Amino acid sequence: MQRIQRIVKPELHDIAQVLARPAAPQRSVRETVAAIITQVREAGDAALVAYAEQFEHAQIHQVVMPRARWEALAETVPEELRVAIERSRRNIAAFHASQHSIEEPVDVEPGVTCWRKSVPLQRIGIYIPGGNAPLFSTVLMLAVPAQIAGCEDIVLASPPRPDGTIDPAILYAALISGVHTVVTAGGAQAIAALAYGTESVPAVDKIFGPGNRFVTEAKQQVAADRCAIDMPAGPSEVMVVIDETAEPAFVAADLLSQAEHGPDSHSVLVVLHRDVHTAHQIVDAVESELMKQAVSLSHSSSITSSLAHAKAVIVTDEETLLAVVNGYAPEHLLLNLANESVIAEQVRNAGSVFLGQYSCESMGDYASGTNHTLPTAGWARSYSGVSLDSFVKKITFQRITEVGLQSLGPIVHTLATAESLDAHAQAVTVRLQSLKKERP
């Protein structure tokens, strides 16, 4: 394993460049995805069956898995894992249920009352990657808050295994999280099916979930046409911020846990110390632990590829540290510093923040209760992670009384006239005139 690239005392104007992420998807990816979406829209279920054979080498006879079958497969999950999944579900449910809010009506002035109401999305789709690392935890992160929000229909799509089934742990998580429909389809074709519907798959209002570059590109393409998505996404990433108080073994473990997501995952180590020489020694200790721990891990190939573009940034002051953190806007931000709470208060751009040496990213990924579906690729500057709000839309209401019309109507008439929108002004005028006629 090669040494991590080190960036020492970056200038503020250079931070964006030195921590730049890879370029956007190649034209070939966009074209391939567009062709797949067109094929699914035209051929429906037949396209999903053909793509399952082409990409997953799977023979499927029914695109939508019969309920009895996925319930039976779910029951094959070992008891220990079922208990762990249920514990995670409870914590996720507790945290997201706390996000319910009731907004009281506001009398903005006499006779003018406004309020807002949360309405759950009717049907949502969740995409769950399969393969060597079936992300059953993501089922919980998406289906549980959708259920709590009151979504009427939750449709799950996941790539089939060669025998046409889906990993039982995914199905068990779906069973206890309120999923209504399971679709045996993966990749861009699954996103197309969720967005536009097929003979068997109902079209959804919003699509959630992670995936590879083809899935990500498909989500962006359908979002431009007809179906909302959770957020823009790129490869998963972590930024671990430490000083001399951090335990190198913990830091290395956090970097490795991110790197095993795939060869395009991003891992950034940031060391805060006034003495550059000491900071290099801290990085050396972390690198030593990386080499020691990596040899025993199962995804060593992905880890090696991922860490090849990892970076270690050495900063000597808190101003630069915060510029690095907020400039990079990491998906996961781990703060393991003597004054981590002070730094945390000044974090503006991050998907999810983990404070202290025992708050490893794995806790948030699985069972602490916070959501692990988070903005990547710098989108944490403007997007939040998935929450209960992701599964509702806000509708505003207002009621204007006679008093409110008489008071505010002339103001609206003036504003509408100034914008040359005479019909808007007239809608007020006819009502005001009506009130005058009603009076003796």
C-alpha positions as CSV (number, residue, x, y, z in Angstrom):
1,M,0.0,0.0,0.0
2,Q,1.5,3.3,-1.1
3,R,1.8,6.3,1.2
4,I,-1.1,8.8,1.4
5,Q,-0.5,12.0,-0.6
6,R,0.2,14.8,1.9
7,I,-0.8,18.4,1.5
8,V,1.0,20.8,3.9
9,K,-0.5,24.1,5.0
10,P,-2.6,24.7,1.9
11,E,-3.4,28.3,1.0
12,L,-7.1,29.2,1.4
13,H,-7.5,29.9,-2.3
14,D,-6.0,26.4,-3.2
15,I,-8.3,24.3,-1.1
16,A,-10.9,23.6,-3.7
17,Q,-8.3,22.6,-6.2
18,V,-6.2,20.3,-4.0
19,L,-9.3,18.5,-2.7
20,A,-11.1,18.4,-6.1
21,R,-13.2,15.3,-6.7
22,P,-13.1,13.3,-10.0
23,A,-14.9,14.7,-13.1
24,A,-18.5,14.2,-13.9
25,P,-19.7,10.9,-15.6
26,Q,-18.3,10.4,-19.1
27,R,-20.4,10.9,-22.1
28,S,-20.5,7.2,-22.7
29,V,-22.2,6.6,-19.3
30,R,-24.8,9.2,-20.1
31,E,-25.6,7.7,-23.5
32,T,-25.7,4.2,-22.1
33,V,-28.1,5.2,-19.4
34,A,-30.3,7.2,-21.8
35,A,-30.6,4.1,-24.0
36,I,-31.5,1.9,-21.1
37,I,-34.2,4.3,-19.9
38,T,-35.7,4.4,-23.4
39,Q,-35.7,0.7,-23.7
40,V,-37.5,0.3,-20.3
41,R,-40.1,2.9,-21.2
42,E,-40.8,1.1,-24.5
43,A,-40.6,-2.6,-23.5
44,G,-41.5,-2.5,-19.9
45,D,-41.2,-5.7,-18.0
46,A,-39.6,-7.5,-21.0
47,A,-36.7,-5.0,-20.8
48,L,-36.2,-5.7,-17.1
49,V,-36.1,-9.4,-17.7
50,A,-33.6,-9.0,-20.5
51,Y,-31.4,-6.7,-18.5
52,A,-31.5,-9.0,-15.5
53,E,-30.1,-11.8,-17.7
54,Q,-27.5,-9.5,-19.4
55,F,-26.1,-7.7,-16.2
56,E,-26.9,-10.0,-13.3
57,H,-26.9,-13.3,-15.2
58,A,-30.3,-13.9,-13.5
59,Q,-33.4,-15.7,-14.8
60,I,-36.5,-14.0,-13.5
61,H,-40.0,-15.0,-14.3
62,Q,-41.8,-12.3,-12.4
63,V,-40.5,-8.8,-12.1
64,V,-42.4,-8.1,-8.9
65,M,-41.6,-10.8,-6.3
66,P,-44.7,-12.5,-4.9
67,R,-45.2,-11.4,-1.3
68,A,-45.3,-15.0,0.0
69,R,-42.0,-15.7,-1.6
70,W,-40.1,-12.8,-0.1
71,E,-41.6,-13.3,3.3
72,A,-40.4,-16.9,3.2
73,L,-36.9,-15.9,2.2
74,A,-36.9,-13.3,4.9
75,E,-37.5,-16.0,7.5
76,T,-34.2,-17.6,6.5
77,V,-32.2,-14.8,8.0
78,P,-30.3,-16.0,11.1
79,E,-31.8,-14.9,14.4
80,E,-28.7,-13.0,15.5
81,L,-28.9,-10.8,12.4
82,R,-32.6,-10.4,12.7
83,V,-32.2,-9.1,16.3
84,A,-29.5,-6.7,15.1
85,I,-31.7,-5.4,12.2
86,E,-34.6,-4.9,14.5
87,R,-32.5,-3.0,17.1
88,S,-31.3,-0.7,14.3
89,R,-34.9,-0.2,13.0
90,R,-36.0,0.9,16.5
91,N,-33.3,3.5,16.8
92,I,-33.9,4.9,13.3
93,A,-37.6,5.0,14.0
94,A,-37.1,6.8,17.3
95,F,-34.9,9.5,15.8
96,H,-37.0,10.1,12.7
97,A,-40.3,10.1,14.7
98,S,-38.9,12.9,16.7
99,Q,-38.8,15.0,13.5
100,H,-42.6,15.3,13.3
101,S,-43.6,19.0,13.6
102,I,-46.9,20.8,13.8
103,E,-47.0,24.3,12.5
104,E,-49.5,26.6,14.1
105,P,-51.5,29.1,12.0
106,V,-50.1,32.6,12.0
107,D,-52.2,35.8,12.0
108,V,-49.9,37.9,9.9
109,E,-52.2,40.8,10.3
110,P,-55.9,41.1,11.3
111,G,-58.0,39.1,8.9
112,V,-55.1,37.4,7.2
113,T,-54.2,33.9,8.5
114,C,-51.6,31.6,7.0
115,W,-50.4,28.1,7.8
116,R,-48.5,25.2,6.4
117,K,-49.3,21.5,6.4
118,S,-47.0,18.5,5.8
119,V,-48.5,15.9,3.4
120,P,-46.8,12.6,2.8
121,L,-45.7,11.6,-0.6
122,Q,-48.1,8.9,-1.9
123,R,-45.7,6.5,-3.5
124,I,-41.9,6.4,-3.1
125,G,-39.3,4.1,-4.6
126,I,-36.1,3.0,-2.9
127,Y,-33.2,1.5,-4.7
128,I,-31.0,-0.9,-2.8
129,P,-27.7,-2.1,-4.3
130,G,-27.0,-5.9,-4.2
131,G,-23.9,-7.8,-5.3
132,N,-21.1,-8.5,-2.8
133,A,-22.4,-6.0,-0.3
134,P,-26.2,-6.1,-0.2
135,L,-27.1,-2.9,1.7
136,F,-30.0,-4.0,3.9
137,S,-29.2,-1.2,6.2
138,T,-30.3,1.3,3.5
139,V,-33.7,-0.4,3.5
140,L,-34.1,0.7,7.1
141,M,-32.8,4.2,6.5
142,L,-35.3,4.8,3.7
143,A,-38.4,2.7,4.4
144,V,-38.6,3.4,8.1
145,P,-38.9,7.2,7.8
146,A,-41.2,6.8,4.7
147,Q,-43.5,4.6,6.9
148,I,-43.4,7.1,9.7
149,A,-44.1,10.0,7.3
150,G,-47.3,8.2,6.2
151,C,-46.3,7.2,2.6
152,E,-49.1,4.9,1.3
153,D,-46.9,2.8,-1.0
154,I,-43.2,1.9,-0.7
155,V,-41.7,0.2,-3.7
156,L,-38.2,-1.4,-3.3
157,A,-36.0,-2.4,-6.3
158,S,-32.8,-4.4,-5.9
159,P,-30.7,-6.5,-8.3
160,P,-31.6,-10.2,-8.4
161,R,-29.1,-12.9,-7.7
162,P,-28.5,-15.5,-10.4
163,D,-31.4,-17.6,-9.0
164,G,-33.8,-14.7,-9.4
165,T,-34.1,-13.9,-5.7
166,I,-32.9,-11.0,-3.6
167,D,-30.7,-11.2,-0.6
168,P,-32.8,-12.4,2.4
169,A,-31.5,-9.7,4.7
170,I,-32.7,-7.1,2.3
171,L,-36.1,-8.8,2.3
172,Y,-36.2,-9.1,6.1
173,A,-35.5,-5.4,6.5
174,A,-38.2,-4.7,3.9
175,L,-40.6,-6.9,5.8
176,I,-40.3,-5.0,9.1
177,S,-40.0,-1.6,7.6
178,G,-43.3,-1.3,5.7
179,V,-42.2,-2.1,2.2
180,H,-45.2,-3.0,0.0
181,T,-43.7,-4.1,-3.3
182,V,-40.3,-5.7,-4.1
183,V,-39.0,-5.4,-7.7
184,T,-36.2,-7.7,-8.9
185,A,-34.3,-5.2,-11.0
186,G,-31.0,-3.4,-10.6
187,G,-29.0,-0.6,-12.2
188,A,-30.3,2.2,-14.4
189,Q,-33.1,-0.1,-15.6
190,A,-34.5,-0.2,-12.1
191,I,-34.5,3.6,-11.8
192,A,-36.3,3.8,-15.2
193,A,-38.9,1.3,-14.0
194,L,-39.5,3.2,-10.8
195,A,-39.7,6.6,-12.6
196,Y,-42.0,5.6,-15.5
197,G,-43.6,2.4,-14.4
198,T,-44.1,-0.9,-16.3
199,E,-46.9,-3.4,-16.6
200,S,-45.9,-4.7,-13.1
201,V,-44.0,-1.8,-11.5
202,P,-46.0,1.2,-10.4
203,A,-44.5,4.6,-11.1
204,V,-43.4,6.5,-8.0
205,D,-43.3,10.1,-7.0
206,K,-39.7,10.2,-5.7
207,I,-36.7,7.8,-5.8
208,F,-34.3,7.3,-3.0
209,G,-31.1,5.3,-2.6
210,P,-27.5,4.9,-3.5
211,G,-25.9,3.2,-6.5
212,N,-23.0,3.1,-8.9
213,R,-22.4,5.7,-11.6
214,F,-25.1,4.3,-13.9
215,V,-27.7,4.4,-11.1
216,T,-26.6,7.9,-10.2
217,E,-26.8,9.1,-13.8
218,A,-30.2,7.4,-14.3
219,K,-31.5,9.2,-11.2
220,Q,-30.3,12.5,-12.6
221,Q,-31.9,11.9,-16.0
222,V,-35.3,10.9,-14.7
223,A,-35.2,13.9,-12.2
224,A,-34.9,16.2,-15.2
225,D,-38.0,14.7,-16.8
226,R,-40.7,13.5,-14.3
227,C,-39.6,12.0,-11.0
228,A,-38.0,13.7,-8.0
229,I,-35.0,12.1,-6.4
230,D,-33.5,12.3,-2.9
231,M,-30.4,14.3,-3.8
232,P,-27.5,14.4,-6.3
233,A,-24.9,11.8,-5.4
234,G,-21.4,10.7,-6.1
235,P,-19.0,8.2,-4.6
236,S,-19.1,7.9,-0.8
237,E,-16.6,9.9,1.2
238,V,-15.2,10.6,4.7
239,M,-13.1,13.4,6.2
240,V,-11.4,12.5,9.5
241,V,-10.1,15.5,11.4
242,I,-7.6,14.8,14.2
243,D,-4.9,16.2,16.5
244,E,-2.3,14.6,18.7
245,T,-5.1,13.4,21.1
246,A,-6.5,11.0,18.5
247,E,-5.8,7.2,18.6
248,P,-4.1,6.2,15.3
249,A,-5.7,2.8,15.3
250,F,-9.2,4.3,15.5
251,V,-8.4,6.8,12.8
252,A,-7.1,4.1,10.5
253,A,-10.1,2.0,11.1
254,D,-12.4,4.9,10.1
255,L,-10.4,5.5,6.9
256,L,-10.5,1.8,6.0
257,S,-14.2,1.5,6.6
258,Q,-14.8,4.2,4.1
259,A,-12.3,2.8,1.6
260,E,-14.0,-0.6,1.5
261,H,-17.1,0.9,-0.1
262,G,-15.4,0.9,-3.5
263,P,-12.3,2.0,-5.4
264,D,-13.8,5.4,-6.1
265,S,-14.6,6.2,-2.4
266,H,-12.8,9.2,-1.0
267,S,-10.9,9.3,2.3
268,V,-9.4,12.6,3.5
269,L,-7.4,12.9,6.7
270,V,-6.9,16.3,8.2
271,V,-4.3,16.9,10.9
272,L,-4.4,20.0,13.1
273,H,-1.1,20.8,14.8
274,R,1.0,24.0,15.0
275,D,4.2,22.0,14.5
276,V,4.4,20.6,10.9
277,H,7.0,18.0,11.9
278,T,4.8,16.6,14.7
279,A,1.8,16.6,12.2
280,H,3.8,14.4,9.8
281,Q,4.6,12.0,12.7
282,I,0.8,11.8,13.4
283,V,0.2,10.9,9.7
284,D,3.0,8.3,9.9
285,A,1.3,6.6,12.8
286,V,-2.0,6.5,11.0
287,E,-0.3,5.1,7.9
288,S,1.4,2.4,10.0
289,E,-2.0,1.4,11.4
290,L,-3.6,1.4,7.9
291,M,-1.0,-1.1,6.7
292,K,-1.4,-3.3,9.8
293,Q,-5.2,-3.4,9.7
294,A,-5.7,-3.6,5.9
295,V,-4.1,-7.1,5.5
296,S,-6.9,-8.8,7.4
297,L,-9.8,-7.2,5.6
298,S,-11.8,-8.9,2.9
299,H,-12.2,-6.0,0.4
300,S,-8.5,-5.4,0.2
301,S,-8.5,-4.7,-3.6
302,S,-11.1,-2.0,-3.3
303,I,-9.4,-0.6,-0.2
304,T,-6.0,-0.4,-2.0
305,S,-7.5,1.3,-5.0
306,S,-9.5,3.8,-2.9
307,L,-6.6,4.7,-0.7
308,A,-4.4,5.4,-3.8
309,H,-6.2,8.7,-4.1
310,A,-6.6,9.4,-0.4
311,K,-5.2,12.6,0.9
312,A,-3.7,13.9,4.2
313,V,-4.0,17.6,4.8
314,I,-1.8,19.2,7.4
315,V,-3.0,22.5,8.8
316,T,-1.5,24.6,11.6
317,D,-4.5,26.8,12.6
318,E,-8.2,26.5,13.1
319,E,-9.1,29.0,10.4
320,T,-7.5,26.9,7.7
321,L,-9.0,23.8,9.3
322,L,-12.5,25.1,9.0
323,A,-11.8,26.4,5.5
324,V,-10.8,22.8,4.5
325,V,-13.8,21.2,6.2
326,N,-16.4,23.7,4.9
327,G,-14.7,23.9,1.5
328,Y,-14.7,20.1,1.0
329,A,-18.3,19.7,2.4
330,P,-17.8,16.0,3.3
331,E,-20.6,13.4,3.3
332,H,-19.2,12.1,6.7
333,L,-17.2,14.3,9.0
334,L,-15.4,12.8,12.0
335,L,-14.0,15.2,14.5
336,N,-11.6,13.7,17.0
337,L,-10.0,16.7,18.6
338,A,-9.3,18.1,22.0
339,N,-11.8,20.9,21.2
340,E,-14.1,19.1,18.8
341,S,-17.3,20.7,20.2
342,V,-15.9,24.2,19.5
343,I,-15.0,23.2,15.9
344,A,-18.3,21.4,15.4
345,E,-20.2,24.6,16.2
346,Q,-18.5,26.3,13.2
347,V,-19.1,23.5,10.7
348,R,-21.4,24.7,7.9
349,N,-21.1,22.1,5.2
350,A,-21.3,18.4,6.1
351,G,-23.8,15.6,5.6
352,S,-23.4,14.0,9.1
353,V,-20.9,14.8,11.9
354,F,-19.4,12.3,14.3
355,L,-18.0,13.7,17.5
356,G,-15.3,12.1,19.7
357,Q,-13.1,9.0,19.5
358,Y,-15.9,6.5,20.0
359,S,-18.3,8.0,17.4
360,C,-17.1,5.9,14.4
361,E,-18.9,6.3,11.1
362,S,-20.1,2.7,11.3
363,M,-22.4,3.7,14.2
364,G,-24.3,6.2,12.0
365,D,-24.2,3.9,9.0
366,Y,-26.1,1.2,10.9
367,A,-27.7,1.8,14.2
368,S,-27.3,5.1,16.0
369,G,-30.5,6.4,14.5
370,T,-29.3,9.1,12.2
371,N,-29.8,8.6,8.5
372,H,-26.9,7.4,6.3
373,T,-28.3,8.6,3.0
374,L,-26.3,11.8,2.8
375,P,-25.2,14.3,0.2
376,T,-21.8,13.6,-1.5
377,A,-19.6,15.3,-4.1
378,G,-19.8,18.6,-2.2
379,W,-23.6,18.8,-2.3
380,A,-23.6,19.1,1.5
381,R,-23.1,22.8,0.8
382,S,-26.8,23.0,-0.3
383,Y,-28.5,19.6,0.5
384,S,-29.4,17.9,3.7
385,G,-29.3,14.2,4.3
386,V,-32.5,12.2,4.2
387,S,-34.9,12.9,7.0
388,L,-38.6,12.7,7.7
389,D,-39.0,15.9,5.6
390,S,-37.7,14.1,2.6
391,F,-40.9,12.0,2.5
392,V,-43.4,14.9,2.8
393,K,-44.3,18.0,0.8
394,K,-45.4,21.2,2.4
395,I,-48.6,22.8,1.3
396,T,-49.4,26.4,2.4
397,F,-52.9,27.6,3.2
398,Q,-54.4,31.0,3.8
399,R,-57.7,32.4,4.8
400,I,-58.6,36.1,4.2
401,T,-61.6,37.6,5.9
402,E,-63.5,40.7,5.0
403,V,-61.4,42.7,7.4
404,G,-58.2,41.3,5.8
405,L,-59.5,42.0,2.3
406,Q,-60.3,45.6,3.2
407,S,-56.9,46.1,4.9
408,L,-54.6,44.3,2.5
409,G,-56.5,44.4,-0.7
410,P,-55.5,48.0,-1.7
411,I,-51.8,47.0,-1.1
412,V,-52.2,44.0,-3.4
413,H,-53.9,46.2,-6.0
414,T,-51.0,48.6,-6.0
415,L,-48.4,45.9,-6.3
416,A,-50.2,44.1,-9.1
417,T,-50.8,47.3,-11.0
418,A,-47.1,48.1,-10.7
419,E,-46.3,44.8,-12.4
420,S,-48.8,45.4,-15.1
421,L,-50.9,42.4,-14.0
422,D,-54.3,44.0,-14.3
423,A,-56.2,40.7,-13.9
424,H,-54.5,40.2,-10.5
425,A,-55.6,43.7,-9.5
426,Q,-59.1,43.1,-10.7
427,A,-59.5,40.0,-8.6
428,V,-59.1,42.2,-5.5
429,T,-61.2,45.1,-6.9
430,V,-64.3,43.0,-7.6
431,R,-64.3,41.7,-4.1
432,L,-63.8,45.2,-2.5
433,Q,-66.6,46.5,-4.7
434,S,-68.8,43.6,-3.7
435,L,-68.3,44.5,0.0
436,K,-69.4,48.1,-0.7
437,K,-72.6,47.0,-2.4
438,E,-73.5,44.7,0.5
439,R,-73.5,47.6,2.9
440,P,-76.7,49.6,3.2
